[in-house]
Amino acid sequence: MLGCNRNKRNHQIALCSITEGTARRRPDDTGKPRGKASYVTEKPGFEEIPLDLSTTPTVEDGLAIAAVRYRRFIDVAKSAFGDGPDRLLFREHLSLMSFVNRASSLHMGVLCAVRESNPHSAFTLLRAYLELVVTVLYADRHPEYIEALERPMAELPRRTRKRFAELFEFAARELRGIRAVYASLNEMAHFGSTALWYPFSIEDDGDTARLSFYTGPRWRKEEDARIALAMLRESDEAMLEVLQRYAAHHVQPLVERYLERDRIRRSFAVAGAGASDDERAVGTLSPELGSAAVEAGLLAWCEEHDAFELAEGVTADQIEAWAAGRPERRA
């Protein structure tokens, strides 16, 4: 998996094997497929990695495992609010919750499509899922991009939003094979060769050949349902990783800083500080209490703001210990 720290590690997205022939080759600049031997591997993201179906031995197993994975989206959402009695809400929570909502909705949509034997829906939703993965990955590195998503495209200056080709090129630095998979899914979602030929199957017994087709949704091969579930597993893992990364970088630090500040205010209140209308202040301190805090190395005078501020590096644990040891506290 991708590490949830700031050190990049490669993750791979395996190529869906439902596409065949030219659908698996990247077009050249003219839009025409390259020659049969010209599989493109020189650019990141076009690596062709076989899909591991051993993780999905049967459709029933794949559905059951996916249902367990779904709970992890709820865990990501809950963990973003911290463990305190109050549920803090920052602007960054809104984008994270929106990402979680869309991810879980697409996850459930793929499962419903698999249960209904609807390959066109399943693989088209998987394509949308990968688009969400690369969007969140980009937003984690460039949080200002959220502003481009908050308003309709018609209200934005041109080129404010990234094209998906750009987002996938960016994601390919970490997600091996993701551009090859996206091109593969496009052939189904955009009604390319995969979608056109999918309803048909040919049975050849050596003497005669029989062409069959269906007017309604149906798997052409039973293995295709397992392929969809295996691709969903890989997409889920990538999605959960980028969600956790976004939360760790842009949401949880805000919660932690607020809770740390709240502990500091409470500790000064225990030591005898009065309440303050300014949420940024630790409280209203008497001259004696202020001098004691300065002497303990907890506060320092700020010339710029002409006021006492927390000394650099001071933690809530230190202030709690100081407040608990004050004579007024013991009395």
N, C-alpha and C positions, 0 to 999 in steps of 0.2 A: 504494500500500500504506500501511498504518499504519506510522509511523516507529518504529524500535526505540529511540528515545530517549523522553524524558519529555514531549515536545511532541506534542500530539494532532494527527493529521491524519485526515481522513475516508477511509473505505474503503467501497465499495459492494458489496452482495450483490444480484445481479440476480434478478428474479422469474421463477420457473419457469413456462413457458407451457403446461404440460400441464393446468393447471386453467382452468376456464372459468366464466363466469357468476358466480353469487353467491359461489362459493368464493374469488374474488379481492377480496371486499369485507369489511371488518371489521364484525362484528356490533355493534349498539348495546348499550346496557346491558340490554336485555330478552333479548338473545341472538338476536334476529332480524336478518337482513341488512338493511342500509340500502338505500335506493332506488338505481336504476340509475345515477343521476347523482351519487350521494353517495360518490364515492371519497375515502377519508380520507387527506389529505396533511398535515393541520395538526399531527400529532404525529410526532416523530422515529421512524424505523424503518418507517413505513408508505408510504414513497416507492415507487412502482412503476417499476422500472428494467428495460428490456428486456434479456434475456439475450443476450450476444454469442456467437453460435455460430461466428464466424469463427476463433476459437482452436481449434475442434475441427472441422476440415473433414470428417473421416470418423471412424467409430468406431475404426478401426484406428489412426489418428493419435492420437486421444484416449487410447487404451489405452497406446500407446507413450510418450507424453508423461507420463502418470500414473506409469508405471513409473520414469521418471527422477526425478520429483518425490518418489517414495517414499524415495529415498536421502537426501533432506534431513532426514527424521526421524532417521535414524541420525546425521547430522552434528550435529544439535541435541543429541542425547544425548552424543556424544563430547566436544563442546566444553564441556559443563557440568562436566567433570572436570578441566579444565586440561591443561597440557602437561608437567607434571612426571612423573618416573618413578613416583611413588606416586599411586594413584588415591584421592583423598580422598572420603569419603562423609559428608555431613551429612544431617540429617533432611529438609531442603528438597530434597535430591536424590530422595528417595523419591516425593514428590508429583510432581515433574517427570517422573521415569521412568514413573510411572503414567499421567500425561497423554499422554506420547509413545506408550506401549503402546496405549492406547485409540484414540488418533488414527490410528495406523498400522493397527490392526485394523479400524477402520471404513472407512478408505481401501481396504484390501484387500477388505473385504466388499462395498463398492460395485462395485469392479472385477469381482469374481466374479459379482455379480448382473447386471452388464451383459453379461458374456460368456455367461451362461446365459439371457439375454433375459427377466429376471425384474424387471419394473418395480415390483411391490409391495415386493420386498426392497430394490431400489436406492433408491427415494425414501424408504422408511421409515428406512433406514440414514442417508441424508442428513439427515433430520430429527434423528436422534440425534447426528449429527456437529455440527450447528449448536448443539445443546444443550451439547456439550462446549466448543465455541468460547466461548460466553457464560459458561460456568462458569469457564474458565481466565482469561478477561478480568477477571471479577469477583474471582477469587482473587489476581490480580496487584495489583489496587488494594486489596484487603482480605485480606492474607495470613492473618489470623487465621481466615478462613473455612475454611481447610484442616481445622481442628479439628472443624468441623461435618460434614466428609466422612469423617473417620477412623472414626466409629462408626456402627452401624446407626441409622436414624431412630427406631426404637422405643426406643432408649436415650437419646434426646436430649429436652430440654425442647421443648415446642410452639413452633413458629415459629422454631426454631434454623436450620433449612434454609430457603433462599430458594425460593419458588415460581418456576417457569421464567418465568412472566409477569413477575415482578420482574427476573429476570436479563436477559431480552430487553429490557425497558424500559431497564435500565442500559446494555446494549450498544448500544442505538439511538442513544446520544449520539455514537458513533463509526462504527457500521456502518450506513450508509444502506440502507434497504430490508429489513433483516434480519427485522423483524416481519412484513412482508408475505410474505416467502418462507416463514417458519415457519408462518404461517396456511395458505399454499398447500400445504405438505408435510403439515400436519395432516389435510387432506382425504383424503390417501392413507393416512397412517399410522393414523388413527383410524376408518377406513372411513366416510369421508364421501362426498360426491357424486362426487368424482374416482374413488375406489376402486370405488364402486357401478357407475358407468357405464363404467369403463375396459375391461372385456372385450368391449364391444359396438362394432360399426361398421356403418354404413349405406352401401350403394352405391346410388346413384340415377342411372339412365341417362336420366331424363326420362319414360320410359313406365312403368317398374316400379322399385320400391325393394326392396332385399334386405338383411335384417338378418343379420349374422354375429356369432358369439361363440365363444370358446374356453374350454375347461375347464382348461387349463394355462397357465403363464406365457408371455406373448408380448407384444412391443411392438405397441401399437395403430397407431402410426405409426413408421416407421423413424427419423424425426427425434428421437423420444423418447430413444433411446439416446444420441444426441449431446447432448441436453439434460442428461441425467444426468451425463455426463462433463464438460460445461461447468460444471455446478453443483459437481461434485467439485473442479474446478480452483479455483473461487472459494473453496470451503470449505477446501481445502488451504492456499491462500495466507493466508487469515485465521487458520487454525490455526497455521501455522508462525510467523506474526508474533506471536501471543500467547504461544506457547511460548518464542520467543526473548526476548520482553519479560520473561516470568516468570523465565527463567534469568538474564537480565542484571540484574534487580532483586533477586532473592532467593537465587540460588545462586552465581553467579560472584563476587560481592563476598566471600562467605565463603571461597571457595577462594583468591582473591587475597590476602586478609588473612592467611590461614594460611601461604601460600607466602612472603609478605613477612616474616612473623614467623620462619619457618624460616631464611630467608636471613640475617636479623639474628643469630639464635642461632649459625649456622655462622660468621659473620664474627667474632663475639666469641670463639668457640672458636679461630679462627685467631690472634686477638690474644693468646690465652693464658688465656681464661676456662675454668673447670672446668664439668663437667656439673651440671645441676640437675634434681631430681625434679619441679619445678613447671614445667609446660609453658608457663605464662605468663611465666616468667622468661627473661632473656637468657643466664643462666649464673651461675656463682659467680665473682665478680671479686675479685682481690686489691686491697688498698688502693691500691697504685701504679697498677694498671690502671684502677680506678674513678676515681681522680683524673685520670688522663690522658683518660678518656672525658668527664668533666665539663668539663675544660679545653677539649676539642675541641667542646664544645656538643652532645654526643650524649646525655648523661644529665643529669637534673635531679632535685633532691631533692623528694619528695612528702611534705608534712607530714601529709596525711591517712593515708597508708599507712606513714609512717615508714620510707621506703625510697627508693632511687634508681629512677627510671623513665626511659623514653625521653623525650627532650625532644620537645616538640610540633613536628610537621612533619618530623622526621628520617626519612630513607628508608634502605632497605637498600643502595642504591647508595652513599650517603655513608659508611655504616659499613664497607662492603666496601673503599672507597678508603682510609679511615682505617686499617683493619686491615692492608691491604697495605703501607702506608707506615710501620708501626711498626718500630723498630730490631730488635726480636726477629725480625720477619718477614724483614728483609734479611739478617740473620745466618744 
